[in-house]
Amino acid sequence: MSGKRLEGKTALITGSGQGIGEAIAKVFAAEGAEVVVATRTQSSGQTTVEDIIAAGGKAILVTTDVQDDGQISNAIDASIKAFGKLDIMVHNAASFAGGPIEEYDPLQFDDAIRTNLKAAFSLAKASIPHMKKLGRGRLLYTSSVTGPRVAMPGAAYYAASKGGLNAFIKTAGMELAPLNITVNGVEPGFIKTPAMDHLTDEAGQQKMARYIPAGRIGEPEDIAYAMLYLASDEAGYVTGQTIVVDGGSTIPESPLFVDEESAGMKRLAEDPQ
């Protein structure tokens, strides 16, 4: 490969003030994209923009709450005004609202669905007309292994929204393929983000890493580079799909096969019976 993979492309990325979204914005900018940082918190979003510009990239900030369709439309309009077009839309903003099913909270459930799933529809609807004018486009979504593949106590709202998001990706991929607009997603496993820090402390994360075949919690850049592939010309024949990026954590049939302290793999090799 020669040159930058997203040279001349414009990308809008929601939730790009921190964590995975910030990494996606910076990786895309480094690969030549003009980036629209669409995030709810102005201070963190501005920091992302300043970091991109300091590194020689192009970026603008549009404060956006993806639960508000009007703000979504404004963000898309700002992208067109600033850069003249929209090639790539990445919906990364997420709500981690949750709680025990026995204590079901409709307001918390709505927060997760509106941010993680409903916004996927709204962002697509607002982006498609501009991509149709270009004759191409990329709609990309940060999904999760939680919901589509595995479960976590207290995360049913989040899991339901991500399961629904994967279904959306498949259907949208089919509908938009004739328009040369691809629709894909990435399913992160455990990634070192502020959300992970809220889930457990450093000691807890080290314990979790013992059960991941790769031996570590993932970095935001691990997701960003998977997104880069899906945003690039190389992925032009890929649509309606998700890529799992989890260090192999969803592979083992049992933690016994990963945890070094249990020496499970060693015992299995010595006595397969």
ABEGO torsion letter per residue (X at the ends): XBEBAABGBBBBBBGAABEAAAAAAAAAAAAGBBBBBBBABAAAAAAAAAAAAAAGBBBBBBBBBAABAAAAAAAAAAAAAAAGBBABBBBABBBABBEBAAABBAAAAAAAAAAAAAAAAAAAAAAAAAAAAAGBEBBBBBBBABGAABBBBGAAAAAAAAAAAAAAAAAAAAAAAAAGBBBBBBBBBBBBBAAAAAABBAAAAAAAAAABAAGBBBBAAAAAAAAAAAABAAAAABBGBBBBBAGGAAABABAAAABAAAGAAAAAAABAX
